[in-house]
Amino acid sequence: MKIHDRYIDIIKNIHQTISESSFERKIELIAVSKKQPQEKIDQLLNIGHRCFGENQVQEATEKWSNIKIKIPDVKLHMIGPLQSNKVSQAVNLFDYIQTLDRIKLASKISNECKKQNKEVKCFIQVNTGHERQKSGIKPTEVKEFYNLCISDYKLNIIGLMCLPPKNEPPKKHFYLLKSLASMNNIKLLSMGMTADYIEGIKQGATHIRVGEGIFGKRY
């Protein structure tokens, strides 16, 4: 199946799922282009898609710096772990950082936004499964961390993000993230990937991150 056909199928699935849900909302489809060749990305750009996600700052810089100059309405999401020493590059390139997960990173992003006179929109990553190997704020610490990011670091926190454990049904994790957002009056939810984006939408996602479902398997 071609990229165009897979893309259209996902758009149809999004609209169908929304129509069956209890309330209407806009879903931002983030095409995860990590490790994808330029020719595949170009195919999606030619269709008119403008929202992409990358996991690594260096790879993203090499792939997207020139594209963002040529196509200024492209929006780029950082969806992988962000190292402190890469924050300057990330703030320069990305429009959104979805993996804000610690105070040190909040401070670095805040300082870089001031230096570069640029506002980056941020999602707080929540470790809903309490996994030791995974980044993210503990669910019980979301309120305190969110308030610190807003009051002390003046960050533009627009949403919450999670990556459910692979061996557990995602529904309960999406429901938890939605509850945390509601308790803190946070509007946006980034949850759902190729295997579970429909469930994510059902549970209230506003942003979904789909890679293989659009581009096909990486080889």
GUDOVO-890240 format. One record per residue (C-alpha): z, y negated, x negated; residue number from 1; residue in three letters. Coordinates in pm, whole numbers. Example, Ala and Ser with C-alpha at 12.3 -4.5 7.8 and 13.67 -1.06 7.14 Angstrom:
<r><z>780</z><y>450</y><x>-1230</x><num>1</num><residu>Ala</residu></r>
<r><z>714</z><y>106</y><x>-1367</x><num>2</num><residu>Ser</residu></r>
//
This chain:
<r><z>0</z><y>0</y><x>0</x><num>1</num><residu>Met</residu></r>
<r><z>-89</z><y>-347</y><x>-128</x><num>2</num><residu>Lys</residu></r>
<r><z>160</z><y>-627</y><x>-188</x><num>3</num><residu>Ile</residu></r>
<r><z>13</z><y>-827</y><x>100</x><num>4</num><residu>His</residu></r>
<r><z>62</z><y>-536</y><x>342</x><num>5</num><residu>Asp</residu></r>
<r><z>417</z><y>-464</y><x>229</x><num>6</num><residu>Arg</residu></r>
<r><z>501</z><y>-832</y><x>255</x><num>7</num><residu>Tyr</residu></r>
<r><z>362</z><y>-859</y><x>609</x><num>8</num><residu>Ile</residu></r>
<r><z>554</z><y>-545</y><x>712</x><num>9</num><residu>Asp</residu></r>
<r><z>881</z><y>-697</y><x>590</x><num>10</num><residu>Ile</residu></r>
<r><z>812</z><y>-1025</y><x>770</x><num>11</num><residu>Ile</residu></r>
<r><z>748</z><y>-827</y><x>1088</x><num>12</num><residu>Lys</residu></r>
<r><z>1071</z><y>-630</y><x>1040</x><num>13</num><residu>Asn</residu></r>
<r><z>1263</z><y>-955</y><x>992</x><num>14</num><residu>Ile</residu></r>
<r><z>1127</z><y>-1107</y><x>1312</x><num>15</num><residu>His</residu></r>
<r><z>1185</z><y>-785</y><x>1507</x><num>16</num><residu>Gln</residu></r>
<r><z>1546</z><y>-756</y><x>1388</x><num>17</num><residu>Thr</residu></r>
<r><z>1617</z><y>-1121</y><x>1469</x><num>18</num><residu>Ile</residu></r>
<r><z>1469</z><y>-1082</y><x>1817</x><num>19</num><residu>Ser</residu></r>
<r><z>1706</z><y>-792</y><x>1881</x><num>20</num><residu>Glu</residu></r>
<r><z>2013</z><y>-976</y><x>1749</x><num>21</num><residu>Ser</residu></r>
<r><z>2252</z><y>-1194</y><x>1944</x><num>22</num><residu>Ser</residu></r>
<r><z>2145</z><y>-1527</y><x>1795</x><num>23</num><residu>Phe</residu></r>
<r><z>1836</z><y>-1687</y><x>1641</x><num>24</num><residu>Glu</residu></r>
<r><z>1839</z><y>-1801</y><x>1279</x><num>25</num><residu>Arg</residu></r>
<r><z>1608</z><y>-1856</y><x>987</x><num>26</num><residu>Lys</residu></r>
<r><z>1600</z><y>-1581</y><x>727</x><num>27</num><residu>Ile</residu></r>
<r><z>1510</z><y>-1673</y><x>369</x><num>28</num><residu>Glu</residu></r>
<r><z>1322</z><y>-1387</y><x>208</x><num>29</num><residu>Leu</residu></r>
<r><z>1387</z><y>-1388</y><x>-166</x><num>30</num><residu>Ile</residu></r>
<r><z>1118</z><y>-1187</y><x>-346</x><num>31</num><residu>Ala</residu></r>
<r><z>1295</z><y>-1029</y><x>-643</x><num>32</num><residu>Val</residu></r>
<r><z>1040</z><y>-1052</y><x>-923</x><num>33</num><residu>Ser</residu></r>
<r><z>1247</z><y>-925</y><x>-1216</x><num>34</num><residu>Lys</residu></r>
<r><z>1044</z><y>-703</y><x>-1452</x><num>35</num><residu>Lys</residu></r>
<r><z>734</z><y>-758</y><x>-1239</x><num>36</num><residu>Gln</residu></r>
<r><z>401</z><y>-844</y><x>-1406</x><num>37</num><residu>Pro</residu></r>
<r><z>252</z><y>-1187</y><x>-1358</x><num>38</num><residu>Gln</residu></r>
<r><z>-45</z><y>-1051</y><x>-1163</x><num>39</num><residu>Glu</residu></r>
<r><z>184</z><y>-921</y><x>-889</x><num>40</num><residu>Lys</residu></r>
<r><z>376</z><y>-1248</y><x>-870</x><num>41</num><residu>Ile</residu></r>
<r><z>47</z><y>-1437</y><x>-849</x><num>42</num><residu>Asp</residu></r>
<r><z>-60</z><y>-1222</y><x>-554</x><num>43</num><residu>Gln</residu></r>
<r><z>251</z><y>-1326</y><x>-364</x><num>44</num><residu>Leu</residu></r>
<r><z>212</z><y>-1691</y><x>-462</x><num>45</num><residu>Leu</residu></r>
<r><z>-146</z><y>-1681</y><x>-336</x><num>46</num><residu>Asn</residu></r>
<r><z>-24</z><y>-1557</y><x>2</x><num>47</num><residu>Ile</residu></r>
<r><z>193</z><y>-1869</y><x>16</x><num>48</num><residu>Gly</residu></r>
<r><z>537</z><y>-1726</y><x>-57</x><num>49</num><residu>His</residu></r>
<r><z>755</z><y>-1968</y><x>-251</x><num>50</num><residu>Arg</residu></r>
<r><z>1105</z><y>-1816</y><x>-282</x><num>51</num><residu>Cys</residu></r>
<r><z>1179</z><y>-1579</y><x>-571</x><num>52</num><residu>Phe</residu></r>
<r><z>1477</z><y>-1420</y><x>-743</x><num>53</num><residu>Gly</residu></r>
<r><z>1532</z><y>-1331</y><x>-1109</x><num>54</num><residu>Glu</residu></r>
<r><z>1811</z><y>-1146</y><x>-1288</x><num>55</num><residu>Asn</residu></r>
<r><z>1778</z><y>-1271</y><x>-1645</x><num>56</num><residu>Gln</residu></r>
<r><z>1756</z><y>-1630</y><x>-1763</x><num>57</num><residu>Val</residu></r>
<r><z>1531</z><y>-1563</y><x>-2062</x><num>58</num><residu>Gln</residu></r>
<r><z>1277</z><y>-1359</y><x>-1866</x><num>59</num><residu>Glu</residu></r>
<r><z>1278</z><y>-1612</y><x>-1584</x><num>60</num><residu>Ala</residu></r>
<r><z>1223</z><y>-1903</y><x>-1824</x><num>61</num><residu>Thr</residu></r>
<r><z>921</z><y>-1733</y><x>-1979</x><num>62</num><residu>Glu</residu></r>
<r><z>769</z><y>-1646</y><x>-1642</x><num>63</num><residu>Lys</residu></r>
<r><z>850</z><y>-1947</y><x>-1427</x><num>64</num><residu>Trp</residu></r>
<r><z>869</z><y>-2265</y><x>-1636</x><num>65</num><residu>Ser</residu></r>
<r><z>496</z><y>-2336</y><x>-1616</x><num>66</num><residu>Asn</residu></r>
<r><z>461</z><y>-2207</y><x>-1260</x><num>67</num><residu>Ile</residu></r>
<r><z>729</z><y>-2445</y><x>-1135</x><num>68</num><residu>Lys</residu></r>
<r><z>541</z><y>-2737</y><x>-1290</x><num>69</num><residu>Ile</residu></r>
<r><z>213</z><y>-2629</y><x>-1130</x><num>70</num><residu>Lys</residu></r>
<r><z>371</z><y>-2531</y><x>-795</x><num>71</num><residu>Ile</residu></r>
<r><z>672</z><y>-2764</y><x>-750</x><num>72</num><residu>Pro</residu></r>
<r><z>777</z><y>-2623</y><x>-412</x><num>73</num><residu>Asp</residu></r>
<r><z>865</z><y>-2285</y><x>-566</x><num>74</num><residu>Val</residu></r>
<r><z>1237</z><y>-2215</y><x>-526</x><num>75</num><residu>Lys</residu></r>
<r><z>1406</z><y>-1987</y><x>-778</x><num>76</num><residu>Leu</residu></r>
<r><z>1732</z><y>-1796</y><x>-725</x><num>77</num><residu>His</residu></r>
<r><z>1947</z><y>-1660</y><x>-1008</x><num>78</num><residu>Met</residu></r>
<r><z>2068</z><y>-1327</y><x>-867</x><num>79</num><residu>Ile</residu></r>
<r><z>2189</z><y>-1151</y><x>-1182</x><num>80</num><residu>Gly</residu></r>
<r><z>2510</z><y>-1191</y><x>-1384</x><num>81</num><residu>Pro</residu></r>
<r><z>2510</z><y>-1529</y><x>-1558</x><num>82</num><residu>Leu</residu></r>
<r><z>2649</z><y>-1555</y><x>-1910</x><num>83</num><residu>Gln</residu></r>
<r><z>2825</z><y>-1878</y><x>-2002</x><num>84</num><residu>Ser</residu></r>
<r><z>2591</z><y>-1941</y><x>-2296</x><num>85</num><residu>Asn</residu></r>
<r><z>2290</z><y>-1930</y><x>-2060</x><num>86</num><residu>Lys</residu></r>
<r><z>2419</z><y>-2187</y><x>-1811</x><num>87</num><residu>Val</residu></r>
<r><z>2227</z><y>-2481</y><x>-1957</x><num>88</num><residu>Ser</residu></r>
<r><z>1896</z><y>-2296</y><x>-1925</x><num>89</num><residu>Gln</residu></r>
<r><z>1989</z><y>-2165</y><x>-1580</x><num>90</num><residu>Ala</residu></r>
<r><z>2073</z><y>-2509</y><x>-1441</x><num>91</num><residu>Val</residu></r>
<r><z>1750</z><y>-2645</y><x>-1583</x><num>92</num><residu>Asn</residu></r>
<r><z>1531</z><y>-2374</y><x>-1427</x><num>93</num><residu>Leu</residu></r>
<r><z>1699</z><y>-2240</y><x>-1115</x><num>94</num><residu>Phe</residu></r>
<r><z>1743</z><y>-2410</y><x>-779</x><num>95</num><residu>Asp</residu></r>
<r><z>2012</z><y>-2163</y><x>-668</x><num>96</num><residu>Tyr</residu></r>
<r><z>2276</z><y>-1962</y><x>-853</x><num>97</num><residu>Ile</residu></r>
<r><z>2395</z><y>-1671</y><x>-640</x><num>98</num><residu>Gln</residu></r>
<r><z>2633</z><y>-1513</y><x>-890</x><num>99</num><residu>Thr</residu></r>
<r><z>2913</z><y>-1765</y><x>-929</x><num>100</num><residu>Leu</residu></r>
<r><z>3209</z><y>-1537</y><x>-995</x><num>101</num><residu>Asp</residu></r>
<r><z>3469</z><y>-1703</y><x>-1222</x><num>102</num><residu>Arg</residu></r>
<r><z>3635</z><y>-2035</y><x>-1301</x><num>103</num><residu>Ile</residu></r>
<r><z>3487</z><y>-2063</y><x>-1650</x><num>104</num><residu>Lys</residu></r>
<r><z>3137</z><y>-2032</y><x>-1503</x><num>105</num><residu>Leu</residu></r>
<r><z>3215</z><y>-2290</y><x>-1232</x><num>106</num><residu>Ala</residu></r>
<r><z>3327</z><y>-2534</y><x>-1500</x><num>107</num><residu>Ser</residu></r>
<r><z>3016</z><y>-2474</y><x>-1712</x><num>108</num><residu>Lys</residu></r>
<r><z>2779</z><y>-2517</y><x>-1418</x><num>109</num><residu>Ile</residu></r>
<r><z>2958</z><y>-2833</y><x>-1312</x><num>110</num><residu>Ser</residu></r>
<r><z>2932</z><y>-2984</y><x>-1661</x><num>111</num><residu>Asn</residu></r>
<r><z>2564</z><y>-2893</y><x>-1693</x><num>112</num><residu>Glu</residu></r>
<r><z>2479</z><y>-3038</y><x>-1353</x><num>113</num><residu>Cys</residu></r>
<r><z>2632</z><y>-3367</y><x>-1466</x><num>114</num><residu>Lys</residu></r>
<r><z>2451</z><y>-3360</y><x>-1801</x><num>115</num><residu>Lys</residu></r>
<r><z>2115</z><y>-3282</y><x>-1644</x><num>116</num><residu>Gln</residu></r>
<r><z>2171</z><y>-3500</y><x>-1338</x><num>117</num><residu>Asn</residu></r>
<r><z>2076</z><y>-3207</y><x>-1119</x><num>118</num><residu>Lys</residu></r>
<r><z>2246</z><y>-3041</y><x>-825</x><num>119</num><residu>Glu</residu></r>
<r><z>2222</z><y>-2662</y><x>-811</x><num>120</num><residu>Val</residu></r>
<r><z>2312</z><y>-2483</y><x>-490</x><num>121</num><residu>Lys</residu></r>
<r><z>2558</z><y>-2200</y><x>-542</x><num>122</num><residu>Cys</residu></r>
<r><z>2667</z><y>-1882</y><x>-370</x><num>123</num><residu>Phe</residu></r>
<r><z>3000</z><y>-1723</y><x>-457</x><num>124</num><residu>Ile</residu></r>
<r><z>2958</z><y>-1356</y><x>-541</x><num>125</num><residu>Gln</residu></r>
<r><z>3224</z><y>-1144</y><x>-372</x><num>126</num><residu>Val</residu></r>
<r><z>3317</z><y>-797</y><x>-497</x><num>127</num><residu>Asn</residu></r>
<r><z>3362</z><y>-646</y><x>-151</x><num>128</num><residu>Thr</residu></r>
<r><z>3398</z><y>-294</y><x>-290</x><num>129</num><residu>Gly</residu></r>
<r><z>3662</z><y>-381</y><x>-553</x><num>130</num><residu>His</residu></r>
<r><z>3442</z><y>-215</y><x>-817</x><num>131</num><residu>Glu</residu></r>
<r><z>3570</z><y>-256</y><x>-1171</x><num>132</num><residu>Arg</residu></r>
<r><z>3223</z><y>-249</y><x>-1325</x><num>133</num><residu>Gln</residu></r>
<r><z>3083</z><y>-511</y><x>-1089</x><num>134</num><residu>Lys</residu></r>
<r><z>3115</z><y>-889</y><x>-1101</x><num>135</num><residu>Ser</residu></r>
<r><z>3252</z><y>-1091</y><x>-814</x><num>136</num><residu>Gly</residu></r>
<r><z>3558</z><y>-1262</y><x>-672</x><num>137</num><residu>Ile</residu></r>
<r><z>3808</z><y>-1040</y><x>-492</x><num>138</num><residu>Lys</residu></r>
<r><z>3795</z><y>-1089</y><x>-114</x><num>139</num><residu>Pro</residu></r>
<r><z>4157</z><y>-1208</y><x>-114</x><num>140</num><residu>Thr</residu></r>
<r><z>4074</z><y>-1479</y><x>-369</x><num>141</num><residu>Glu</residu></r>
<r><z>3768</z><y>-1629</y><x>-199</x><num>142</num><residu>Val</residu></r>
<r><z>3951</z><y>-1913</y><x>-26</x><num>143</num><residu>Lys</residu></r>
<r><z>4131</z><y>-2033</y><x>-340</x><num>144</num><residu>Glu</residu></r>
<r><z>3820</z><y>-2002</y><x>-556</x><num>145</num><residu>Phe</residu></r>
<r><z>3600</z><y>-2178</y><x>-301</x><num>146</num><residu>Tyr</residu></r>
<r><z>3844</z><y>-2468</y><x>-271</x><num>147</num><residu>Asn</residu></r>
<r><z>3865</z><y>-2504</y><x>-650</x><num>148</num><residu>Leu</residu></r>
<r><z>3487</z><y>-2508</y><x>-682</x><num>149</num><residu>Cys</residu></r>
<r><z>3464</z><y>-2779</y><x>-418</x><num>150</num><residu>Ile</residu></r>
<r><z>3759</z><y>-2998</y><x>-515</x><num>151</num><residu>Ser</residu></r>
<r><z>3789</z><y>-2960</y><x>-893</x><num>152</num><residu>Asp</residu></r>
<r><z>3431</z><y>-2893</y><x>-998</x><num>153</num><residu>Tyr</residu></r>
<r><z>3242</z><y>-3070</y><x>-719</x><num>154</num><residu>Lys</residu></r>
<r><z>2996</z><y>-2783</y><x>-686</x><num>155</num><residu>Leu</residu></r>
<r><z>2761</z><y>-2747</y><x>-392</x><num>156</num><residu>Asn</residu></r>
<r><z>2880</z><y>-2413</y><x>-255</x><num>157</num><residu>Ile</residu></r>
<r><z>2649</z><y>-2314</y><x>28</x><num>158</num><residu>Ile</residu></r>
<r><z>2716</z><y>-1945</y><x>77</x><num>159</num><residu>Gly</residu></r>
<r><z>2860</z><y>-1607</y><x>-16</x><num>160</num><residu>Leu</residu></r>
<r><z>2678</z><y>-1311</y><x>-172</x><num>161</num><residu>Met</residu></r>
<r><z>2763</z><y>-944</y><x>-213</x><num>162</num><residu>Cys</residu></r>
<r><z>2628</z><y>-618</y><x>-355</x><num>163</num><residu>Leu</residu></r>
<r><z>2779</z><y>-326</y><x>-162</x><num>164</num><residu>Pro</residu></r>
<r><z>2870</z><y>-8</y><x>-353</x><num>165</num><residu>Pro</residu></r>
<r><z>2573</z><y>227</y><x>-369</x><num>166</num><residu>Lys</residu></r>
<r><z>2770</z><y>523</y><x>-236</x><num>167</num><residu>Asn</residu></r>
<r><z>2906</z><y>350</y><x>74</x><num>168</num><residu>Glu</residu></r>
<r><z>2747</z><y>234</y><x>400</x><num>169</num><residu>Pro</residu></r>
<r><z>2667</z><y>-136</y><x>357</x><num>170</num><residu>Pro</residu></r>
<r><z>2764</z><y>-235</y><x>711</x><num>171</num><residu>Lys</residu></r>
<r><z>3138</z><y>-272</y><x>649</x><num>172</num><residu>Lys</residu></r>
<r><z>3076</z><y>-480</y><x>336</x><num>173</num><residu>His</residu></r>
<r><z>2836</z><y>-711</y><x>517</x><num>174</num><residu>Phe</residu></r>
<r><z>3084</z><y>-745</y><x>801</x><num>175</num><residu>Tyr</residu></r>
<r><z>3360</z><y>-832</y><x>552</x><num>176</num><residu>Leu</residu></r>
<r><z>3143</z><y>-1095</y><x>383</x><num>177</num><residu>Leu</residu></r>
<r><z>3058</z><y>-1248</y><x>721</x><num>178</num><residu>Lys</residu></r>
<r><z>3429</z><y>-1259</y><x>811</x><num>179</num><residu>Ser</residu></r>
<r><z>3516</z><y>-1429</y><x>481</x><num>180</num><residu>Leu</residu></r>
<r><z>3242</z><y>-1686</y><x>535</x><num>181</num><residu>Ala</residu></r>
<r><z>3363</z><y>-1757</y><x>887</x><num>182</num><residu>Ser</residu></r>
<r><z>3724</z><y>-1801</y><x>774</x><num>183</num><residu>Met</residu></r>
<r><z>3617</z><y>-2056</y><x>514</x><num>184</num><residu>Asn</residu></r>
<r><z>3353</z><y>-2230</y><x>726</x><num>185</num><residu>Asn</residu></r>
<r><z>3075</z><y>-2121</y><x>490</x><num>186</num><residu>Ile</residu></r>
<r><z>2736</z><y>-2108</y><x>660</x><num>187</num><residu>Lys</residu></r>
<r><z>2506</z><y>-1894</y><x>447</x><num>188</num><residu>Leu</residu></r>
<r><z>2517</z><y>-1524</y><x>360</x><num>189</num><residu>Leu</residu></r>
<r><z>2305</z><y>-1352</y><x>95</x><num>190</num><residu>Ser</residu></r>
<r><z>2325</z><y>-982</y><x>171</x><num>191</num><residu>Met</residu></r>
<r><z>2072</z><y>-704</y><x>201</x><num>192</num><residu>Gly</residu></r>
<r><z>1811</z><y>-567</y><x>-37</x><num>193</num><residu>Met</residu></r>
<r><z>1512</z><y>-334</y><x>2</x><num>194</num><residu>Thr</residu></r>
<r><z>1715</z><y>-40</y><x>130</x><num>195</num><residu>Ala</residu></r>
<r><z>1951</z><y>-230</y><x>362</x><num>196</num><residu>Asp</residu></r>
<r><z>1808</z><y>-574</y><x>446</x><num>197</num><residu>Tyr</residu></r>
<r><z>1770</z><y>-485</y><x>814</x><num>198</num><residu>Ile</residu></r>
<r><z>2141</z><y>-402</y><x>833</x><num>199</num><residu>Glu</residu></r>
<r><z>2213</z><y>-724</y><x>647</x><num>200</num><residu>Gly</residu></r>
<r><z>2024</z><y>-925</y><x>908</x><num>201</num><residu>Ile</residu></r>
<r><z>2205</z><y>-743</y><x>1188</x><num>202</num><residu>Lys</residu></r>
<r><z>2537</z><y>-843</y><x>1032</x><num>203</num><residu>Gln</residu></r>
<r><z>2443</z><y>-1210</y><x>994</x><num>204</num><residu>Gly</residu></r>
<r><z>2248</z><y>-1249</y><x>668</x><num>205</num><residu>Ala</residu></r>
<r><z>2063</z><y>-1575</y><x>618</x><num>206</num><residu>Thr</residu></r>
<r><z>1917</z><y>-1470</y><x>281</x><num>207</num><residu>His</residu></r>
<r><z>1786</z><y>-1125</y><x>184</x><num>208</num><residu>Ile</residu></r>
<r><z>1678</z><y>-1013</y><x>-163</x><num>209</num><residu>Arg</residu></r>
<r><z>1382</z><y>-774</y><x>-160</x><num>210</num><residu>Val</residu></r>
<r><z>1204</z><y>-653</y><x>-473</x><num>211</num><residu>Gly</residu></r>
<r><z>1063</z><y>-301</y><x>-455</x><num>212</num><residu>Glu</residu></r>
<r><z>994</z><y>-337</y><x>-84</x><num>213</num><residu>Gly</residu></r>
<r><z>741</z><y>-611</y><x>-167</x><num>214</num><residu>Ile</residu></r>
<r><z>617</z><y>-540</y><x>-518</x><num>215</num><residu>Phe</residu></r>
<r><z>645</z><y>-161</y><x>-524</x><num>216</num><residu>Gly</residu></r>
<r><z>828</z><y>42</y><x>-786</x><num>217</num><residu>Lys</residu></r>
<r><z>867</z><y>-89</y><x>-1138</x><num>218</num><residu>Arg</residu></r>
<r><z>729</z><y>139</y><x>-1406</x><num>219</num><residu>Tyr</residu></r>
//
